[in-house]
Amino acid sequence: MTEPVFFHMAGIHKVYPMGDEQVHVLKDVNLDLEKGDYLSVLGPSGSGKTTLMNIIGCLDTASAGEYVLEGYDIGEMDEVELARIRSREIGFIFQNSQLLPRLNALKNVELPLIYAGVSPRERRQRAREMLEKVGLSRRMEHYPNQLSGGQQQRVAIARAMVGNPAILLADEPTGALDQKTGRQVMDLFQALNREGRTIIMITHDMNIAACARRTVHIVDGVLTERAGEAHG
């Protein structure tokens, strides 16, 4: 029995109406990934990278083209089905950790499992395991305002991983961090990728992009992968 297609985009376009005009934000985007890839999408502000991230994350849909994730034809799904894919298949990591301030680290990581209907005992165990994996075994009871920026981002990474999604989708994950702390987060991403986690990272920073195993460039809605852009 053949494996379902893991990640495939072909001929993706995104057009937004602006008054009487149409703004073409993504133009014929083609992208394939295998499980365990670590991809950076590098582009300046206004290049279309956020729109592409939203389509990859099932937060938006393409105007035209094909997007298949884990064998699911995303373009054929309604809002309810897209929400299910977002919760099961994609772990989001944002520039600001977006932790809930009234919940400690452990309860923040448990949140996706609550929405997924996992029992209290199992979700607590899984959240503990994820926090240990990101090096926060001694910070589980701490609240966000008791954690450094880097620690908050590690909690956010644990939260993204706890549901065992197909893809970790990171949007400028070091953008709010100083250089040293950002480097530590990138080291963590590389360690997670070595364990087999699939990561897509959106960034405008060439140094951050170089941490991935593969880089694609997006400029004016056009995606390109240059020869020799696979990193070691």
C-alpha positions as CSV (number, residue, x, y, z in Angstrom):
1,M,0.0,0.0,0.0
2,T,1.5,3.3,-1.0
3,E,2.0,6.1,1.5
4,P,-0.3,9.1,1.1
5,V,1.3,12.3,-0.2
6,F,2.9,14.1,2.7
7,F,3.0,17.7,1.5
8,H,2.4,18.9,-2.1
9,M,1.6,22.4,-3.5
10,A,1.1,22.9,-7.2
11,G,0.1,26.0,-9.0
12,I,-1.0,27.9,-5.9
13,H,-2.3,31.4,-6.5
14,K,-3.8,33.9,-4.1
15,V,-5.7,36.9,-5.3
16,Y,-7.3,39.5,-3.1
17,P,-9.9,42.0,-4.4
18,M,-9.0,45.6,-3.7
19,G,-11.8,47.8,-4.9
20,D,-12.1,47.3,-8.7
21,E,-8.7,45.7,-8.9
22,Q,-7.2,42.3,-8.0
23,V,-4.0,42.0,-6.1
24,H,-2.0,38.9,-7.0
25,V,-0.2,38.0,-3.8
26,L,1.0,34.4,-4.6
27,K,1.8,33.4,-8.2
28,D,2.1,29.8,-9.3
29,V,3.7,28.5,-6.1
30,N,5.0,24.9,-6.3
31,L,6.5,23.2,-3.2
32,D,7.0,19.6,-2.1
33,L,8.2,18.3,1.3
34,E,9.0,15.0,2.7
35,K,8.5,14.0,6.3
36,G,11.5,15.1,8.3
37,D,12.3,18.1,6.1
38,Y,13.4,21.4,7.7
39,L,12.5,24.2,5.3
40,S,13.0,28.0,5.7
41,V,10.8,30.4,3.6
42,L,12.9,33.5,3.2
43,G,11.5,36.8,2.0
44,P,11.2,40.5,2.8
45,S,8.2,42.2,4.2
46,G,5.4,42.3,1.6
47,S,6.8,39.3,-0.4
48,G,3.8,37.0,0.2
49,K,5.4,34.8,2.8
50,T,2.7,35.5,5.5
51,T,0.0,34.7,3.0
52,L,1.8,31.5,2.1
53,M,2.2,30.6,5.8
54,N,-1.6,31.1,6.3
55,I,-2.4,28.8,3.4
56,I,0.1,26.1,4.6
57,G,-1.4,26.5,8.1
58,C,-5.0,26.2,6.7
59,L,-5.8,29.6,8.1
60,D,-6.6,30.7,4.6
61,T,-7.3,29.0,1.3
62,A,-5.7,29.4,-2.2
63,S,-7.6,31.1,-5.0
64,A,-6.3,28.4,-7.4
65,G,-4.0,25.4,-7.3
66,E,-3.6,22.2,-5.3
67,Y,-2.5,21.7,-1.7
68,V,-2.3,18.2,-0.3
69,L,-1.2,17.5,3.3
70,E,-0.9,14.0,4.8
71,G,-3.1,12.8,1.9
72,Y,-5.9,15.4,2.5
73,D,-6.9,17.6,-0.4
74,I,-7.0,20.9,1.6
75,G,-8.6,22.8,-1.3
76,E,-11.7,20.6,-1.0
77,M,-12.3,21.2,2.7
78,D,-14.9,23.4,4.4
79,E,-14.2,25.5,7.5
80,V,-15.0,22.7,10.0
81,E,-12.6,20.3,8.2
82,L,-9.9,22.9,8.0
83,A,-10.2,23.6,11.7
84,R,-9.8,19.9,12.3
85,I,-6.6,19.8,10.1
86,R,-5.2,22.8,11.9
87,S,-5.7,21.2,15.3
88,R,-4.4,17.8,14.4
89,E,-1.7,18.2,11.7
90,I,-0.1,21.7,12.3
91,G,1.7,23.0,15.4
92,F,2.0,26.8,15.3
93,I,4.9,28.8,16.7
94,F,4.6,32.6,16.5
95,Q,7.0,35.5,16.9
96,N,5.5,36.3,20.3
97,S,4.8,33.1,22.2
98,Q,1.1,34.0,22.7
99,L,1.0,32.2,26.1
100,L,-2.1,32.7,28.3
101,P,-0.8,34.8,31.2
102,R,-3.1,33.3,33.8
103,L,-2.0,29.7,33.1
104,N,1.4,28.2,34.1
105,A,3.7,26.6,31.6
106,L,2.2,23.1,32.1
107,K,-1.4,24.3,31.6
108,N,-0.4,26.4,28.6
109,V,1.1,23.3,26.9
110,E,-2.0,21.2,27.9
111,L,-4.4,23.6,26.0
112,P,-4.4,21.9,22.6
113,L,-5.0,18.5,24.2
114,I,-8.0,19.9,26.1
115,Y,-9.5,21.1,22.8
116,A,-8.7,17.6,21.4
117,G,-10.6,15.9,24.2
118,V,-7.6,14.1,25.7
119,S,-8.2,13.0,29.3
120,P,-6.7,15.1,32.1
121,R,-4.2,12.5,33.2
122,E,-2.9,11.8,29.7
123,R,-2.6,15.5,28.7
124,R,-0.7,16.3,31.9
125,Q,1.7,13.5,31.2
126,R,2.2,14.5,27.6
127,A,2.7,18.2,28.5
128,R,5.3,17.3,31.1
129,E,7.2,15.2,28.6
130,M,7.2,18.1,26.0
131,L,8.4,20.6,28.6
132,E,11.2,18.2,29.6
133,K,12.1,17.8,26.0
134,V,12.6,21.6,25.6
135,G,14.6,21.8,28.8
136,L,12.0,23.3,31.1
137,S,11.5,20.5,33.6
138,R,12.1,22.9,36.5
139,R,9.8,25.7,35.1
140,M,6.5,23.8,34.7
141,E,4.7,25.6,37.5
142,H,6.0,29.1,36.4
143,Y,3.7,31.6,34.8
144,P,4.7,33.5,31.6
145,N,5.7,36.6,33.5
146,Q,8.1,34.5,35.6
147,L,9.9,33.2,32.5
148,S,12.4,34.8,30.2
149,G,11.6,35.5,26.5
150,G,13.5,32.4,25.4
151,Q,11.8,30.2,28.0
152,Q,8.4,31.5,26.9
153,Q,9.2,30.6,23.3
154,R,10.3,27.1,24.5
155,V,6.9,26.7,26.2
156,A,5.3,27.7,22.9
157,I,7.3,25.1,21.1
158,A,6.3,22.4,23.6
159,R,2.7,23.5,23.1
160,A,3.0,23.2,19.3
161,M,4.5,19.7,19.6
162,V,2.2,18.2,22.2
163,G,-0.4,17.0,19.7
164,N,2.3,15.4,17.6
165,P,1.4,17.4,14.4
166,A,2.7,16.5,11.0
167,I,4.3,20.0,10.7
168,L,5.7,22.6,13.0
169,L,5.0,25.9,11.3
170,A,7.1,28.7,12.8
171,D,6.5,32.4,11.9
172,E,9.6,34.5,12.7
173,P,10.2,32.4,15.8
174,T,13.2,34.4,17.0
175,G,11.9,37.9,16.0
176,A,11.2,39.0,19.6
177,L,14.4,37.5,21.0
178,D,18.0,38.7,21.4
179,Q,20.7,37.1,19.3
180,K,22.0,34.6,21.9
181,T,18.5,33.4,22.9
182,G,17.5,33.2,19.2
183,R,20.5,31.0,18.6
184,Q,19.4,28.7,21.4
185,V,15.9,28.4,19.9
186,M,17.4,27.6,16.5
187,D,19.6,24.9,18.2
188,L,16.4,23.4,19.7
189,F,14.7,23.4,16.2
190,Q,17.7,21.6,14.8
191,A,17.6,19.0,17.6
192,L,13.9,18.4,17.0
193,N,14.5,18.1,13.3
194,R,17.2,15.4,13.9
195,E,14.5,13.5,15.9
196,G,12.4,13.5,12.7
197,R,10.1,16.6,13.2
198,T,9.1,18.4,10.0
199,I,9.6,22.1,10.4
200,I,8.6,25.0,8.1
201,M,10.0,28.3,9.2
202,I,9.0,31.7,7.8
203,T,11.7,34.4,8.2
204,H,13.2,37.6,6.7
205,D,16.6,36.9,8.3
206,M,19.2,35.2,6.2
207,N,21.1,34.0,9.2
208,I,18.1,32.3,10.7
209,A,17.1,30.8,7.3
210,A,20.5,29.3,7.1
211,C,19.8,27.1,10.2
212,A,17.3,25.1,8.1
213,R,18.3,22.2,5.8
214,R,16.6,23.8,2.8
215,T,15.7,27.4,1.9
216,V,13.2,28.7,-0.6
217,H,13.0,32.4,-1.5
218,I,9.8,34.3,-2.0
219,V,9.8,37.7,-3.7
220,D,6.6,39.4,-5.1
221,G,4.7,36.2,-4.6
222,V,7.0,34.1,-6.6
223,L,8.7,31.1,-4.9
224,T,12.1,29.9,-6.0
225,E,14.7,27.4,-4.8
226,R,18.1,28.0,-6.0
227,A,20.6,25.3,-6.8
228,G,22.9,24.7,-3.8
229,E,20.4,26.0,-1.3
230,A,20.2,22.8,0.6
231,H,22.1,23.2,3.9
232,G,24.1,20.6,5.8
